[in-house]
Amino acid sequence: MTEITNELLRQLLFSVKIADHSVPDNIKSKFNVLLQDLKIILEKMGTVLVDDHNDRLLKSFLDVCHASGAVNLMIEEYEGSPMKPINKQDLVPFNFSYVHPYLPPQQWKRIGDSIVDHPNCTAHRSLYKMMVQKVEAVAQVEEGSEGPGTQTARRLLSISDPQWLWEEITNLAPLFQANEVVQLITTLIESFGNDQDRWLSLLKRDEFVENRRLVLALALKLLNKVADIIGNEHNDLGKEVLDEFKIEDLLEYELSLLITEDESIAEEIGVCIKTAKKIINNNLNLEMADNKKLFDASFVRVLHFLPLHHFSVLSQTCLSLAIIGILGQMSPNPEVYNLLLDILFRMIKNPANNTGQLMVCGLNSGILLKFISQRGVSYPTLKPLIRAICKESLNDKKTAKKLIKAVSKPTVEDVWQTSLVIEEVNQLKQKKKVDNEQETEDVDSAIQPAVNKDESLDSLVRSVIPILESESPSLNLLPTYAVILRLHFRLEKDFGSTSLINKIEDYLRLCALDPEQGFALLD
């Protein structure tokens, strides 16, 4: 009977409309008297439950406490009551006296400890709600990252049922500091084991996708988990790269952008990115890793659905470098390769920022080009991805030199890479020509000295011609042939390719088999 009465009282408290200008003052006064009477009853009931653990009564008691506390907080906000100061005793997670002063701190602590000590107690979720209510209540007066709210949130994460955390994730995240958001995500990833597809249902909810901290924390923790699974003493590239990035800093940085960029955090992240690039340059191996440790593709499927290309340049760069590290650490897996490369491509080609330039510049782009080409054999948009990498690489002098050197001695198998670089160098040359004709004063200074376009173009074209001369016309060589012939006619310069004109009829026959490349030749 007590449980039924408590449940009816709880529902009544949540349904009552009292904090409203339409409610007469005398009604408000009577209701406040009733709340004071209720506090006396709760005090007596709580005092009994401190020494007499009863699952059902504890649940009913905490539910009514939570409802009455919610009404009190609402009335205080409506009436503009001054904020209550916090004290050292509020740092104790199970001390709910800040919202529920009718029981002393020690008694609240004993009730909380009693529930935790009984794993099967039905009051666990009611205790969680009381803790969340406390975090919400102290949020407006708490200062720093070690206050009552933070302490309570940490304790909540340590005792909560993962299923409850899953159900409440979008409600909890806005209340948590960056560290606690990361811990929340970590707990859920661990609870899902090898099947992470459960996240996909959550990605359909706007309140999750629009929470930048949740999405970024999920992405980085998924990558960390993959790196942990496949890590070994011979190759730990992904983990080494990820260890350079402080997830909490990235979350705080993204949050700061909603108001104004936190330049101090941005500077720290920039240093981490430079270090991560050095690690990749020193350890990136073109040979496929022979890693016996495998991970479920669901980790990457979830990652692929996340809107990562909406994040800041710094966050996207960190994610891109981490993906490169994972690619260098894992065994061949075309499905996972394609998903990771697609994520990489979306971030590099994003026109809203210069993620591609920040990601590529400083890396050995020649090795990177070969590395991605090997792992993207079955990736449908491999050539556009490589083209994007080439374009960004040519914007930096040192990076451009490494790129051009890497493709300067092509073989039949990789000559297409050289032809892509030739196209990008020629586009830079044409851009410079247009800029000069328009006498533009704001020419991109980063592009201008990056590479000697005439010299590089001539050298690369001459490296390709012997292959086209010696090999029979084929679909694989058609794109390269089209590039070289177009340069021959448009630039009115003989690169030594005059003899290639004799093969034009054979290549034109191939155009019907590949209309896209055929158009490039006909054009």
N, C-alpha and C positions, 0 to 999 in steps of 0.2 A: 504493500500500500504506500509505503514511504517513497518507493521508486516512482510510482505513478504520479504521486503528488509533486515530486520534484520535477518530473518531466513536464507536467502541465504548467508548473511555475516557470520553467525555463522557456517554454514556448510563448507563454504570456509576456515575459520580459522582452523577448525578441520581436514580438508583434506590436507592442504598445507604441503609440505615437505621442511622445511627450515633449521632445526638444523641437518645438515648432511654435511660431508666433501666433498660430490660430488657437492654441490651447490656453484657456483662461489661467490666470495666475493662481487662483485658489485651487484649481485641479493640480497644478504643478506642485504647490505646497503640500497637498495631501499625498501626492505620489512620493515626494521626498521623505515624508514621514514614514510611509510604507517601506521605502528602501532602507531607512535607518532601522526599522523593526526587523527587516529581513537580515541585516548585518548581525543583529543580536542572535537571531536563530542560527545563522551560519557559524557564528563564533562558538556557540554551544555544541553544535553538531561536529564542527571541526575538532574541538577539544576532545570529544569522545573518540573520533576516528584516529587521532594521533596514537593512541594506545591500543586500539582495537581495529586491526586490519580487516576490512570487509569489502571485497571487490565491488559488489554491486552498489553498496552505499557510497563508497569512495567515488565511483563514476558519477552517480547522481549528484553528490555533493559538489564535485568539481564542475559539472555541467551548469549547475545553478550559479556557482561562483563566477564562472566565465560569463554567463548571461548578465548577471547583475553588474559585473565589472564593465561590460560593454556599454550598458545603459548609463552607468556613472560617468564613464569617459566621454560619452556622447553629450551628456548634459553639461559637463565641465567645458567642453569645447564650445557648445552653443552659448553658454553664459559668459564665455571669455574669462574663465577662472585662471588665475596665475599658475604657471607651471610649478609643480612641486620639485624641490631640489632632490638629487640622489645622494646616497651616502654609501659608506663602505659595505654595509650589510646587504645592499642591493646587488653587490657583485656576486653573491651566492645565487647560482642559477635557480634553485628551488625556493628562494625567498620571494614570495609574491606580494609582500606587504606594500609595495609601491602602489599597486592597484587595489589590493585587498588588505587593508590595515586592521581588520577585525581579528586576525590571528597574528601572533608575534613571529618574527623571522625563524626562530628555532623550530617552532611547531610546523611551519610550512616546509622547512627542510626535512623534518622527520617524515611528513606525509609523502613528499617526493621520493625520498630514499626508500620508504616502505614499498611504494609502487614498483620502483626499479628492481628491488630485491625479489619481487614476485613476477617472474617472466610471463606467466599466463594471466596476470591480472587484467581484468576487462577495463581498467581505468587508464591504461597507458595512453590511448589517444586523447583522452580528456586532459591528461597531464600535458601532452604536447601542445594542445590548444591554449592552456594557461601560460605556457612558456612563450608561445608566439604573441599572445596578448601583452605580455610583459615587454618583449622586444619592441613591439609597436609603441607602447606607452612611453618608454624611456628614450625612444629614438630622437625626439625633439629637444631633449636636454642633455643627451650624452655627447661627450667630447672625446676625440681620439679614437683609437681602435682597440682599446682594452677596457672599455666600460661595461656596465651591467648587461646591455643589450648584446654585445659581442660575446661575453662570457656565457650568457644564457643560450645564444645561438650555437656556440661550440658544443655545449652540453647536450643540446637538443639533437644535434647531428650525431653525437656519439651514442645516444640511446634509442634513436628513432628506428622504427620499422621501415625498411627501404620502400615497401609498397606505399606507406603513408607519405613518404618523401616524394615519391613519384606522383601521387595524386595532388600534392600541394606545391609542387616545384615552382610554378609560376607565381604563387602567392608568397612563397618564402624568399625567392631570389631578391626582390626589391628591398627586403628588410636586412639582407646580409651584407657584410663587408666582402671585399674581393676574396680574401682567404677562405671565407665560409662558402662563397659561391663555388669556388674550386673544389672544396671538400664535399659539397653537395653533389656535384657532378661526378667526382671520383667514386663516391659511395655507390651511386646508381650504376655506373659503368661496371664496377666490381660485382655488383649484385646480378647483373645480366649475363655475366660469364662470356662465353664465346658467341652468343647470339645477341647482337646489338640492334637488330632490326626493330625492336620495340620503340626505339626513338622515332621511327618514321611516322608513327601515328601522332606523336607530339608536334612534329614539324608542320602539321596541318593547322595548328592553332596559332593565330596571329599573336597572342600574348606571349608565346614562347619565341617565335621567330623575330619579333620586334624587340626582344630583350637582348641587346648586344652582348652583355656580359655572359649571359647563359650560352649563347651560340658560340662565342669565341672560346669560352672555357671548355665547352663540349668538343670543339674541333681540336684544340691543343691536347686535351686529355686523351682523346681517341688516338691521336698520333703518338703520344707518350706510351699508351698501353701497347700499341703495335710494336714500338721500338723495344719495349721491355720484353715482349713475347719472343721476338726474333733476335734479341741481343745475344752476342757471344764474344768470347775473348779475342777472336780474330777480326771481327767486323762489328763495330758498334757505332757506325757513322750517324745513323738517325738519332740515337740517344745522345751522342756527343753534341750534336747541333741543338737539339731540344733543351739540353741542360743549360745552354747559354741564355735561354729566354726565361725570364721570370714572369710566369703567367699572371700573377697578381698585378705586376706593373702594367702589363698590356691591358688588363681589364680596367685598371684605374685610368690609363691613358684614353681609352675609348670613351669612358664616362666623362672625362674632362672635356672632350671635344664637343659635348652638348652645350657647353658654356664658352670655354676658351681653352686653347691648347696648353697643356702643362709642359712647358719647355724643358724643365729639369728631367721629367720622366722621358720625354722624347730624346733627349741627349743620351741618357743611359741606355735606352733601347738601341739607339744608333751605334753605340760602342759594342753592344752585344751582337748586332748584325755584322759588323766588321770582323769580329772574332769568329763568328759562325762561318763566314765566307772563307777565312783562312783555313779553318778545319776542313771544309769541303775541298778547297784547292789542294790541300796536302794529302787528302785521303780518297778522293773520288777515283774509282777504278773502272775502266771501261769493261773489264771482264765481268761477266755475270756472276753474282755471288752464289756460292754453293752452300746454301743455308738449309739445314735440315729442319729448322724450327719454322712452323707454319702458323698463320693466323687466319681466322674466318674472314671471308670477304665482306661480311656485314659491317665491320669496322669502317671500311672505306666506302661502302654504299651509303651509310649515314652521312659521312663526311661529304660525299658528292652532292647530297641534297641540301646542304647548308648554304645559305647566301653569303659565302665568304668574300665575294668580290665587292660587297658593300662596305667592308671595313676600311680603316685608314690605310695609307700606303705602308706605314711601319708594320702594322699587324699583318697585312697581306704578304709583305716581304718575309717576315718571320715564318709564316705558314708555308710559303713557297720554298724557302731554304730547308725547312723541316721535311717537306715532301721529297725534295731531291735527296736528302739524307736517307730517308726510308727506301727510296728506289735503289739506292746504292747498297743497301743492307739486305734486301729481301731476295729470295730465290725467284727465278722466272715465273711469272704468273700473268698471262696476257689480260685476263679480266681486270685484275687489280691495277696492272700497269695502265690500262686505258682509262680507268676511273681517275687515277692520280694525275695522269697527264692532262685529262680534261679539266680538272680543278685548276691545275697550273696554268693552262691556256686561258681559262676564263679570267684569271687574275692578271695575267700579262697583257692581254688585249683590251682590258677595261679602259675605255676612252676617258673615263671620269677622273683618272689620276695617272701618275707616272710610276706605278708599281713595277712595271717591266724594267724600266731604266734602273731603279734602285736595286732590284733583285739581281739583274745581270751584271751591271757594272761592278768591277772588283772581283768577279769570278773569272776563271779561265774559260772563256766562252767557247774556245775551240774544243776543249775536252767536253764541255757541257753539250755542245751541239752533237758530237759523236755519241755521247752517253745517252742522250734522249732519243736519238735516231735508232740506236740499237734496241732500246726498250719499247719503242713505239712502232715497231714493224706492223702491228695489226691495228694501230690507232688510226681511225678514219681521217682525222684532220691533222696528221703528223706534219705535212708540209706547211700549212699555215702556222703551226706552232713554231716550227724551225724558222720560218720567215720572220715571225715576231721576235724571236731571240736574236736573229741576225740584225734586224733593224735597231733593236735597243743596244746591241753590242757596238755598233758603228758610231754611237754617240759618245763614246769614251775612247781616248787615244790608245791606252794600254790594252783595253779589252778588245778594241778593233784589230790591233796588231796580232793578238793571239788568235782571233777568229780567222783572219786572212791567212795566217801561217798554217792553220789546221786544215784548210781546204785547198791549199796551193799545190798539192800533189794528188790530184784525184785519181780514183780507179773507176772502172766501169760501174761498180756497185754503188759508189758514193758520189759520182759526178753530179748528181742532182743537187747535192748540198752546195757544191761550188757554184752551180748555175743560180741558185737562190741568192747566194752572197753577191754574185755579179749583178743581179737585178737590183738588189738593195743599194749597192754602191752606185749604180747608174742612176737610181732615183735620187740619191743624195746629190749627185753631180747635176742632174737636171734642176733640182730645187735651188742649188747654188746659182745656176745660170739664170733662172727666173728672178731670183733675189737681186742679182747684179743688174739685170735689165730694168728692174723697177727701182733700182737704187735704194733698196730697203736698208735702213740704218739699224734695224733691230734684228739682224741675222743672228740665229742661234749660235752663240760663241762656242757652245759645247760641240756642235756638229762641225763647224768650220775647220778647226785644226785636227779633228779626230783622225782623219786618214787622207793620204794623198790619193784622191779619187782617180785621176788619169793614170798614174803609175800602177795603182792596185788593179784597176779595171783591165788595163793592158796585160798585166802579168797573169791574172786569173783566166782571162779569155784564152791566152796562148797555152795555158796548161790544160785546157779542155779540148782544144782543137784536135790534137793527135788521137784522142779517144774517138771522137766523132769521125775522123778520117779512116781509122782502122777497123771500127766496128760496123757491122751491118745495121741498117736502120731498124729500129725496134720501138715499141711503145714506151719502154723505159727511157730511151734516149730522146724521144720526141720533145719533151719539155725543154731539155737542154739545147737541142738543135734549134728550136724556135727562139730561144733567148739569144743565142750567138748570131743567128741569121738576122734577127731584128736589129741587133747592134750594128751589124755589118752595113745594113742599108740605111738606118736612121742616122748613124754617126758618120756615114760616108767615109769609113776608115777600113782599110784592109788589114784585118788582124791575121792574115794568112789563111783566111777562111774561104777564099775564092773557089777552091776545089770542092768545098762542101755544097756549092750551088748545084753541082752535078747530081747530088743525091736528093734534090728537092722533090722530084716526082715520086720517089719511093716514100718519102715522108708524108707527102700529100695523100697518098693512098691510105696511110695509117690514120689520117685525121678522122675518117669516118668511124673508126673504132674507138676513138677518144675525142669526142666533139669539143670538150673544154680545152684541151691542149691543142686540138686542131685549130680552134678559133685563134689561139695565140699565134700560131704559125701563119694563118691566113691574114691576120691583122697586120 
